[in-house]
Amino acid sequence: MSAIHVLDPGLSNRIAAGEVVERPASVVKELIENSIDAGARHIQVSIEEAGMKVIRVLDDGAGMDREDAQLALRRHATSKIASERDLFRIRTLGFRGEALPSIAAVSRLVLKTRRREDEAGTEVQSEGGTILKVSDAGMAPGTDVLVKDLFFNTPARLKYIKSLHTESAHVTDAVSRAALAHPEVALALSGNGRSLVSTPGDGRLIHAVAALYGRELAERCIAVEETALDLRVWGLAALPEINRAGRSQIMFFVNGRPVRNPALTQAVLAVYGGRLPIHRNPVVFIHLNLDPSLVDPNVHPAKLDVRFSEEKDVARTVESALRRALDRVRAIPGMDLSRTAAGGGRTARPSTEAIPERQVSFDWTRTGGERRTSSGALARERALEAYRPITEEAAGADATGVSQEGGEVRDDAERPILEAASADLKKGRPEWTNEETGPSERPRVPELRAVAQVLNLYIVAEAEESIFLIDQHAAHEKILYERFSRQMSRQEVGPMPLFVPVTVELSVAELHRLKPFLEMMREYGLTIEPFGANTVVVRTVPDIWDGLDVAALTREFVTDWVEERVERDPRSRLEQTIITRACRGAVKAGQALSIPEMQALCDQLRELDNPFSCPHGRPTILQWTRRELDKQFQRIQG
């Protein structure tokens, strides 16, 4: 008997399903992508028991005729690929023809669909991938997919399913990413009859972010925009004060597809480095639009990972766009003491008096057709006008319902923005326009006059009708950081010989990880040589470490380096590590300073490229305006 045989079609379908359908969220993701590819403007998703019992996805897309509805449940049947050439210019989300048959292979599925030109729709019922019944169906144009009893015929898969709470969270995440990838599509998710997600589908990314993550986060986002040759980068980036422990909200969308790419993630982290507290991560929603032939979405079975033909150039453009956006923002934190004068408790909540060019503002409620805006919001709203989506039908009015020409308010302006109807928008992704405002001068700290030192920790200074409080250690650390960074960029860092070489014991594995970087480290003044089976000897260190505890610093450097995985851009990481170690020489908390020393620190702080945070992301300076103080002392009212 032959050892090799052809698999039963049912078994091969279940194996294929294992690549596409990992959990209920996989089903939801694939069905939403099919709906978007069909031109849907409204998609409703409902689940029961986190999708294990029921998943239903209803859309108002193009629909299918009877023949196509049956073909859609066959493997490798697709309307999106016609030739080998199409594989290299993928313009749709689902293109392999595996989603529906893979889902049907591990569930009881009912597909209802109707084209607009047809009088009746088609209903296809299947179980375990086998079509049981095909009949007419009365329904509105679009497609309605009902998935019941997921993995009913593959019980071994159930042991990999987490708790219902966890699976529901994954479904919510899948819907949220789809909504952020396509803000022009209104998406709604309900679980066990309760609404979980609802986005307006008005084409504005900022409104999708607000609907998904809340008004507070959305209001602290700035617009990102840059075009380089065939690549356009646009989206939103939260101010550094909004940060997370994990990286789940560092999101990228390539031609409308949510993706993962380590090079893009590292580009974002490089920009936020020094702006965030240590071990914290930024929040960004970045879209990339480029020629499909330059993108390979076939890296991952679920099409999550992508490769770019010019990955370094793409990452560099993302980094440039993000850096330009953040560099436009001048944010010196103050303290919200508004409740103190009213007799309430002290609310030491950090607030940001931001002066960005394109910070997003909102008009969440209206009274009598008039906008209510927070302080400075109107100017920022005007600066963001260029980023609003324009369609032929909405060319005379922006997405908030306010005419850009005459200032008139449409009828729907009486409703909150996030409830505004989106059905009047045409099909297709809205075009985005951009009016360049020209380069802005890098924000700087004003000319400060040092007045005193308090608690041997903070410097009190005054300028521009304001009082400033400076963390002497954080400020000096940032001064040293930028100084050493410039030295690094100009290759002015050399080796400093150690009179007594430092030895560091490592494991064999650690020594193996260290060896590939020894020659690169030598370029920066670090001469490290193997010394025995599992020991290295350090003979020179960067001269910017002069005056520090070099022995302790060197041991710390070597052990930290071998403990972390260094896979991408090791040179940049090496530079940052050397610089950060050098900053150990900064003025310490508790160290008394004279007025001239404090003034010198204030003057140097003003010359920095980014004086507002230390290398670890903590603020260096706080500000109170005279008006704020006058209000607290009740010199003025309101």
C-alpha positions in Angstrom: 0.0 0.0 0.0 1.4 3.4 -0.9 2.6 5.6 2.0 1.5 8.7 0.2 -2.2 9.4 -0.4 -4.5 12.3 -1.3 -6.3 13.8 1.7 -10.0 13.6 1.9 -11.4 17.1 0.8 -13.2 17.5 4.1 -10.0 16.9 6.0 -7.9 19.2 3.8 -10.5 21.9 4.3 -10.2 21.6 8.1 -6.4 21.8 7.8 -6.7 24.9 5.7 -9.1 26.4 8.2 -6.5 26.0 10.9 -4.4 28.6 9.1 -7.2 31.1 8.7 -9.6 30.5 11.6 -7.7 30.6 14.9 -10.5 32.0 17.0 -13.8 33.9 16.7 -11.9 37.2 16.1 -10.3 35.6 13.0 -13.8 34.9 11.6 -14.9 38.5 12.3 -11.8 40.0 10.7 -12.2 37.9 7.5 -15.9 38.7 7.1 -15.5 42.4 7.7 -12.7 42.5 5.1 -15.0 40.8 2.6 -17.7 43.4 3.4 -15.3 46.3 2.9 -14.1 44.8 -0.4 -17.8 44.6 -1.5 -18.1 48.3 -1.0 -20.1 48.3 2.2 -20.6 51.6 4.0 -22.3 50.1 7.0 -21.3 46.9 8.7 -23.1 45.4 11.8 -21.4 42.6 13.7 -23.1 40.7 16.5 -21.8 37.8 18.6 -23.0 35.5 21.3 -20.8 33.8 23.8 -17.8 35.7 22.4 -18.5 34.4 18.9 -18.2 30.7 19.9 -22.0 30.3 19.6 -23.0 32.9 17.1 -21.2 35.4 14.8 -23.3 37.5 12.4 -21.9 40.0 10.0 -24.4 42.1 8.0 -23.4 44.7 5.4 -24.9 46.9 2.7 -22.3 46.0 0.1 -22.6 44.8 -3.5 -23.9 41.3 -2.8 -23.7 38.2 -5.1 -25.9 36.3 -7.4 -26.8 32.6 -6.8 -23.9 31.2 -8.8 -21.3 33.3 -7.0 -22.8 32.7 -3.6 -22.2 28.9 -4.1 -18.8 29.4 -5.6 -17.8 31.6 -2.6 -17.9 28.5 -0.4 -15.3 26.7 -2.5 -11.6 26.9 -1.7 -9.5 29.2 -3.8 -12.6 30.7 -5.5 -12.2 34.5 -5.6 -13.3 37.6 -7.6 -10.2 39.5 -6.6 -7.4 37.6 -8.4 -7.6 36.7 -12.1 -3.9 36.1 -13.1 -0.5 35.7 -11.6 0.2 39.3 -12.3 -2.6 40.3 -9.8 -0.6 38.6 -7.0 1.9 41.4 -7.1 -0.6 44.3 -7.1 -3.0 43.4 -4.3 -5.6 46.1 -3.9 -8.2 44.3 -1.8 -8.2 42.9 1.7 -9.3 39.4 1.1 -7.8 37.9 -2.0 -6.9 34.2 -1.5 -10.4 32.8 -1.7 -9.9 30.9 1.6 -11.9 32.9 4.2 -15.5 31.7 3.6 -14.7 28.0 2.8 -12.4 27.9 5.8 -15.0 29.3 8.1 -17.7 27.1 6.7 -15.4 24.0 7.2 -15.5 24.4 11.0 -19.0 25.8 11.6 -22.6 25.7 10.6 -22.9 28.6 8.2 -25.8 30.4 6.5 -24.9 32.9 3.7 -27.6 35.3 2.5 -26.8 37.7 -0.2 -28.6 39.9 -2.8 -27.4 42.3 -5.5 -29.3 45.6 -5.9 -30.5 44.6 -9.4 -31.9 41.3 -8.3 -35.5 41.0 -7.1 -34.6 38.3 -4.6 -31.6 37.2 -2.7 -29.9 33.8 -2.3 -29.6 31.7 0.9 -26.9 29.0 1.1 -26.8 26.7 4.1 -23.7 24.6 4.9 -22.4 22.4 7.7 -18.8 21.5 8.1 -18.1 22.8 4.6 -20.8 20.8 2.9 -23.6 22.8 1.2 -26.9 21.4 2.4 -29.5 23.8 0.8 -29.7 26.7 -1.7 -32.9 28.7 -1.8 -34.3 32.2 -2.5 -34.2 34.8 0.3 -36.1 38.0 0.9 -33.6 40.6 2.1 -32.2 44.1 1.5 -29.3 44.4 -0.9 -26.0 43.3 0.7 -24.7 40.2 2.4 -25.6 38.5 5.7 -23.3 35.8 7.0 -24.4 33.8 10.1 -21.7 31.5 11.7 -23.0 29.1 14.4 -21.2 26.6 16.6 -17.7 27.4 15.7 -15.3 24.4 15.9 -18.2 22.0 16.5 -16.5 19.4 14.3 -13.0 20.0 15.5 -13.2 19.7 19.3 -9.4 19.5 19.7 -9.3 23.2 18.6 -11.5 24.2 21.6 -8.7 23.6 24.1 -6.8 26.5 22.5 -9.7 28.9 23.0 -9.3 31.2 26.0 -12.0 32.5 28.3 -15.1 34.1 26.8 -13.9 37.4 28.2 -10.6 37.1 26.4 -12.1 36.0 23.1 -14.6 38.8 23.3 -11.7 41.3 23.8 -10.0 39.9 20.7 -13.2 40.3 18.6 -13.5 43.9 19.9 -9.9 44.6 18.9 -10.5 43.1 15.4 -13.5 45.4 14.8 -11.7 48.4 16.2 -8.7 47.9 13.9 -11.0 47.6 10.9 -12.8 50.8 11.9 -9.5 52.7 12.2 -8.3 51.2 8.9 -11.5 52.4 7.2 -13.0 55.5 9.0 -15.3 55.9 6.0 -17.2 52.8 7.0 -19.6 52.8 9.9 -18.9 49.7 12.1 -21.1 48.5 14.9 -20.4 45.5 17.3 -22.8 44.1 19.8 -22.2 41.2 22.2 -25.1 39.2 23.7 -27.4 42.1 22.7 -25.2 44.8 24.3 -23.5 47.5 22.2 -19.7 47.3 22.4 -18.4 49.4 19.5 -20.0 52.0 17.2 -18.1 54.3 14.9 -19.7 57.1 12.8 -18.2 56.2 9.4 -17.9 59.9 8.4 -14.4 59.4 7.0 -12.6 61.2 9.8 -10.0 59.2 11.6 -10.2 61.4 14.7 -13.8 60.5 15.1 -13.1 56.8 14.9 -10.4 57.2 17.5 -12.8 59.1 19.8 -15.5 56.5 19.4 -13.2 53.7 20.2 -10.8 55.1 22.8 -12.6 58.1 24.2 -12.6 61.8 23.9 -9.7 62.5 26.2 -7.3 60.5 24.1 -8.6 61.8 20.8 -8.2 65.4 22.0 -4.6 64.8 22.8 -3.7 63.6 19.3 -1.9 65.6 16.7 -2.1 65.1 12.9 0.7 63.4 11.1 1.2 64.0 7.3 4.1 63.5 4.9 4.4 62.5 1.2 7.6 61.1 -0.3 7.6 59.9 -3.9 5.1 57.1 -4.1 4.4 57.0 -0.4 1.9 58.9 1.7 2.0 58.8 5.5 -0.9 60.2 7.4 -2.7 59.6 10.7 -2.7 60.6 14.3 -0.2 60.5 17.1 -0.9 61.0 20.8 1.1 63.6 22.7 3.8 61.9 24.9 1.7 62.4 28.0 -0.6 59.7 26.7 1.3 56.4 26.8 0.8 52.8 27.5 2.7 49.9 29.1 2.4 47.7 26.0 2.6 48.4 22.3 -1.0 47.3 21.3 -1.9 50.9 20.4 1.1 51.4 18.0 -1.0 50.7 14.9 -0.2 50.7 11.2 -2.5 50.5 8.2 -1.1 49.8 4.8 -3.5 50.6 1.9 -6.4 50.1 4.3 -5.0 46.8 5.8 -4.1 46.6 9.5 -0.6 45.3 9.6 2.5 44.6 11.8 6.0 45.5 10.8 9.0 45.6 13.2 10.8 48.3 11.2 7.8 50.7 11.4 7.5 50.0 15.1 11.1 50.8 15.7 10.8 54.0 13.7 8.0 55.1 16.0 9.9 54.2 19.1 12.9 56.1 17.9 10.9 59.3 17.6 9.3 58.9 21.0 12.6 57.9 22.7 13.4 60.5 25.3 9.9 61.9 25.2 8.3 59.0 27.2 8.9 57.6 30.7 11.1 54.5 30.7 9.2 51.3 29.8 6.3 53.2 28.4 5.0 53.1 24.8 3.3 55.7 22.6 -0.1 55.7 21.0 -0.1 56.2 17.2 -2.5 55.4 14.4 -0.5 55.6 11.1 -1.8 55.0 7.6 0.5 54.4 4.7 -0.7 54.6 1.1 1.7 53.3 -1.6 1.8 51.4 -4.8 0.5 47.8 -4.1 3.4 46.4 -6.1 5.8 47.6 -3.4 4.0 45.7 -0.6 3.9 41.9 0.0 1.0 40.9 2.2 1.7 37.1 1.8 4.1 36.9 4.7 1.6 35.7 7.2 -1.4 33.3 6.7 -3.7 35.9 8.2 -2.1 38.7 6.2 -1.1 40.5 9.4 2.6 40.9 8.6 3.8 42.7 5.5 7.1 43.3 3.7 8.1 46.4 1.7 10.4 46.3 -1.2 12.1 49.5 0.2 11.6 48.9 3.9 14.3 51.3 5.1 12.9 54.2 3.0 9.4 53.5 4.2 10.4 53.4 7.9 12.5 56.6 7.4 9.5 58.4 6.0 7.3 57.3 8.9 10.0 58.5 11.3 10.3 61.8 9.6 6.6 62.5 9.5 6.1 61.6 13.1 9.2 63.6 14.3 8.0 66.7 12.4 4.5 66.5 13.9 5.9 66.1 17.5 8.5 68.8 17.0 5.8 71.3 16.2 4.2 70.8 19.6 5.4 73.0 22.5 4.0 71.5 25.7 5.1 72.7 29.1 2.9 71.0 31.7 1.2 73.1 34.3 -1.0 72.1 37.3 -4.8 72.0 37.3 -5.7 73.8 40.5 -9.1 74.9 39.4 -10.9 73.2 42.2 -8.8 74.7 44.9 -10.3 78.2 44.9 -13.8 76.7 45.0 -13.0 74.9 48.3 -12.6 71.5 46.7 -9.7 69.2 47.2 -6.4 69.9 45.4 -6.4 68.2 42.0 -2.8 67.9 41.1 -3.6 66.6 37.7 -1.0 67.4 35.0 -2.5 69.4 32.2 -0.8 70.4 29.0 -0.9 73.9 27.6 -0.1 72.8 24.1 0.6 75.2 21.2 0.7 72.9 18.2 0.1 73.8 14.6 -2.3 70.9 13.9 -3.6 69.7 17.2 -7.1 68.2 16.9 -10.0 69.8 18.6 -13.6 68.8 18.9 -17.1 70.3 18.9 -18.9 67.6 20.9 -22.0 69.6 21.7 -23.8 72.6 20.2 -26.3 75.0 21.6 -28.4 77.1 19.2 -26.0 76.2 16.3 -23.0 77.7 18.1 -19.8 75.8 18.7 -18.5 75.2 22.2 -14.8 75.0 22.1 -12.1 74.7 24.8 -9.4 77.3 25.2 -7.4 77.7 22.0 -9.6 75.1 20.2 -10.9 77.4 17.5 -7.4 78.3 16.2 -6.4 74.6 16.3 -9.6 73.7 14.5 -8.8 76.0 11.7 -5.3 74.6 11.4 -6.9 71.1 11.0 -9.3 72.1 8.3 -6.9 70.8 5.6 -7.0 67.3 7.0 -10.8 66.7 6.7 -12.0 64.3 4.0 -13.8 65.9 1.1 -16.3 64.2 -1.2 -18.3 65.7 -4.0 -21.4 65.8 -1.9 -19.6 67.3 1.1 -17.4 69.8 -0.8 -19.1 72.8 0.7 -19.3 71.6 4.2 -16.9 69.8 6.5 -17.6 66.7 8.5 -18.9 68.6 11.5 -21.7 70.2 9.4 -20.3 73.7 9.4 -20.0 75.3 5.9 -16.4 76.3 5.1 -17.7 79.0 2.8 -20.5 80.8 4.6 -20.4 79.4 8.1 -23.9 78.1 7.9 -24.9 75.1 10.0 -26.6 72.2 8.4 -29.7 70.5 9.9 -27.6 67.6 11.2 -25.4 70.0 13.1 -27.9 69.9 16.1 -26.8 66.3 16.8 -23.5 65.3 18.4 -20.8 64.6 15.9 -20.4 61.0 16.6 -24.1 60.4 15.9 -24.1 62.2 12.6 -25.4 60.2 9.7 -22.8 58.9 7.2 -25.1 57.5 4.6 -24.9 60.6 2.5 -21.2 60.0 1.8 -20.5 58.4 -1.5 -18.9 55.0 -1.9 -15.1 54.8 -2.0 -12.5 56.2 0.3 -12.7 60.0 0.8 -9.9 62.1 -0.7 -7.8 64.0 1.7 -6.3 67.4 0.9 -3.4 69.1 2.6 -2.6 72.8 2.6 1.0 73.2 3.7 1.3 75.8 6.4 5.1 76.0 5.9 7.8 75.0 8.3 7.4 76.1 11.9 10.2 77.3 14.2 11.3 74.7 16.7 9.6 75.5 20.1 11.9 76.7 22.8 11.8 77.5 26.5 11.5 81.3 26.9 14.4 83.4 28.4 14.2 82.5 32.1 15.5 84.4 35.1 16.6 82.0 37.9 15.1 83.3 41.2 15.7 80.5 43.8 16.2 76.9 44.6 13.7 75.0 46.7 14.1 71.6 48.4 17.6 71.4 46.8 15.8 69.9 43.9 13.8 72.5 41.9 14.8 75.8 40.4 12.3 78.6 40.5 12.4 80.9 37.5 10.2 83.6 35.9 9.5 84.8 32.3 6.7 86.1 30.2 4.3 86.7 33.0 4.7 83.2 34.2 6.5 81.2 36.9 8.5 78.1 36.0 9.6 75.2 38.1 12.6 73.2 36.8 13.7 69.8 37.9 17.4 70.4 38.1 18.4 66.7 37.7 16.1 66.1 34.8 17.0 69.3 33.0 20.8 68.8 33.4 20.4 65.2 32.3 18.7 66.4 29.1 21.4 69.0 28.5 24.1 66.3 28.7 22.1 63.9 26.6 21.8 66.4 23.7 25.4 67.4 24.0 26.7 63.8 23.9 24.2 63.1 21.1 25.8 65.8 19.0 29.2 64.5 19.8 28.1 61.1 18.6 26.7 62.4 15.4 29.9 64.3 14.7 32.0 61.2 15.6 33.8 63.2 18.3 33.7 60.3 20.9 37.0 58.6 21.3 38.5 55.8 23.5 39.6 56.5 27.1 42.2 53.9 28.3 41.5 52.3 31.6 44.5 52.1 34.0 43.0 49.0 35.5 41.0 47.0 32.8 37.6 45.8 33.9 36.7 42.1 33.7 33.1 40.9 33.4 32.0 37.3 33.7 29.4 36.1 31.3 27.7 32.8 30.4 28.8 31.1 27.2 25.5 32.1 25.6 25.9 35.7 26.6 29.5 35.8 25.3 28.2 34.4 22.0 25.6 37.2 21.8 28.2 39.9 22.5 30.8 38.8 20.0 29.1 40.1 16.8 29.1 43.6 18.2 32.7 43.9 19.4 34.0 45.6 16.3 31.1 48.1 16.2 31.7 48.9 19.9 35.3 49.7 19.2 34.2 52.5 16.8 32.6 54.2 19.8 35.6 53.8 22.1 34.6 50.5 23.8 37.4 48.0 23.5 36.1 44.6 24.7 38.0 41.4 24.3 37.3 37.8 25.2 39.4 36.8 28.2 39.1 33.1 28.9 36.1 30.7 28.5 33.3 33.0 29.7 35.0 36.3 30.6 35.6 39.6 28.7 38.1 42.3 29.6 37.2 46.0 28.9 40.4 48.0 28.1 38.9 51.4 26.8 35.6 53.2 27.3 34.0 56.2 25.6 35.7 59.4 26.8 32.3 60.9 27.6 32.3 58.6 30.6 35.2 60.4 32.1 34.7 61.3 35.7 32.1 58.6 36.4 32.3 55.2 38.1 33.7 53.6 35.0 34.1 50.1 36.5 30.4 49.9 37.6 29.2 51.6 34.5 31.1 49.2 32.2 29.8 46.1 34.0 26.3 47.4 33.8 26.7 48.2 30.1 27.9 44.8 29.2 25.3 42.8 31.2 22.5 45.0 29.9 23.6 44.5 26.3 23.7 40.8 26.5 20.4 40.5 28.3 18.4 42.3 25.6 17.7 40.9 22.2 19.4 43.2 19.6 18.0 42.3 16.2 17.4 45.6 14.4 19.5 48.8 14.3 22.1 47.8 16.9 24.2 50.9 16.2 21.4 53.2 17.2 20.8 51.2 20.4 24.5 51.3 21.2 24.7 55.0 20.8 21.7 55.5 23.0 23.0 53.2 25.7 26.4 55.0 25.8 24.8 58.4 25.9 22.3 57.4 28.7 25.1 56.0 30.8 27.1 59.3 30.3 24.1 61.2 31.7 24.9 59.7 35.1 27.1 62.8 35.6 24.1 65.1 35.8 23.4 67.3 38.8 21.7 65.2 41.5 18.6 65.8 43.5 19.6 67.3 46.8 22.6 69.1 45.4 22.7 72.8 46.3 23.2 75.3 43.5 24.2 78.9 43.4 22.1 81.5 41.4 24.8 81.7 38.6 24.7 77.8 38.4 21.0 77.8 38.2 21.0 80.6 35.6 23.5 78.7 33.5 21.3 75.6 33.6 18.2 77.7 32.5 20.2 79.2 29.6 21.4 75.9 28.4 18.0 74.4 28.7 16.7 77.0 26.3 19.1 76.0 23.6 18.0 72.4 23.4 16.2 70.8 20.5 13.6 69.2 22.9 13.9 70.9 26.3 10.6 69.7 27.7 11.4 66.1 28.8 14.5 64.2 30.1 15.9 61.2 28.3 13.5 59.0 30.3 10.4 61.0 29.3 9.8 62.8 32.5 9.0 66.6 32.3 11.9 69.0 32.9 9.8 72.1 33.5 6.4 73.1 34.7 4.6 76.5 34.1 2.0 78.6 35.9 0.8 81.8 34.1 0.1 84.9 36.1 -3.6 84.6 35.1 -3.8 81.1 36.6 -2.2 82.3 39.9 -4.4 85.4 40.0 -7.4 83.1 39.7 -6.2 80.9 42.6 -5.7 84.0 44.8 -9.1 85.3 43.7 -7.6 88.5 42.2 -9.8 87.8 39.2 -12.9 85.7 38.7 -13.6 83.1 36.0 
